[in-house]
Amino acid sequence: MSIIGTVSTVLSHKQHTEDIFVISPDATVFEAIRIMAEKNVGALLVMREGQLLGIVSERDYTRKVALRGRSSKETLVREITSE
């Protein structure tokens, strides 16, 4: 199953849009984790040019970066995004 859609499709199902945070697929995982910590959320929408590409979560970080000994400062969000 794919999540591809527009931001308006996602937001139409979300009542509090101020609680939604996004990141580029070209950002580092370190930046994603920093934003999640700063905003006190467990996941970010991964978007490019208004197009929803997937979601990156703390679970993705833990399982696909930390447990595999990868560097969060060198791994890009697009490499671990859940679609």
C-alpha positions in Angstrom: 0.0 0.0 0.0 1.3 3.5 -0.9 0.6 6.7 0.9 1.2 9.0 -2.1 -1.2 11.9 -2.1 -1.4 15.6 -1.6 -1.0 17.4 1.7 -4.6 18.6 1.4 -5.8 15.0 1.3 -3.9 14.3 4.6 -4.9 17.5 6.2 -8.6 17.0 5.4 -8.6 14.1 7.8 -6.7 15.9 10.5 -8.5 18.3 12.8 -5.5 20.2 14.3 -3.2 21.0 11.4 -0.8 22.8 13.7 0.1 19.4 15.1 1.4 18.2 11.7 5.1 18.6 10.9 6.9 17.9 7.6 10.5 17.2 6.5 12.1 16.8 3.1 13.3 13.4 1.9 16.7 14.9 1.4 17.1 16.0 5.0 19.3 13.9 7.4 17.7 11.5 9.9 19.5 13.6 12.6 17.5 16.6 11.5 14.3 14.6 11.6 15.0 13.4 15.1 15.9 16.9 16.2 12.6 18.2 14.9 10.6 15.4 16.5 12.2 16.1 19.8 11.7 19.9 19.5 8.0 19.5 18.6 7.5 16.5 21.0 6.1 14.3 18.2 6.9 10.7 17.2 6.6 11.1 13.4 6.9 13.6 10.5 5.3 13.6 7.1 7.9 13.3 4.4 7.0 15.7 1.5 8.4 17.1 -1.7 6.7 20.0 -3.5 3.4 19.5 -1.7 3.4 15.7 -2.5 3.2 13.3 0.4 5.9 10.6 0.0 5.6 8.8 3.3 6.2 9.1 7.0 9.3 8.9 9.1 9.0 7.9 12.7 11.1 7.3 15.8 10.5 3.6 15.2 12.0 4.0 11.7 15.0 5.6 13.3 15.4 3.0 15.9 15.0 0.0 13.6 16.6 1.3 10.4 19.4 3.5 11.8 20.3 2.9 15.5 20.0 -0.9 15.5 21.9 -1.2 12.3 24.8 1.0 13.5 24.2 3.6 10.8 24.9 7.3 11.4 21.9 9.6 11.7 24.0 12.5 10.4 24.8 10.6 7.2 21.6 8.7 6.5 18.9 10.6 4.6 15.3 10.5 5.5 14.3 9.0 2.1 16.4 6.0 3.0 14.3 5.0 5.9 10.8 6.5 5.1 7.8 4.2 5.6 5.6 4.3 2.5 
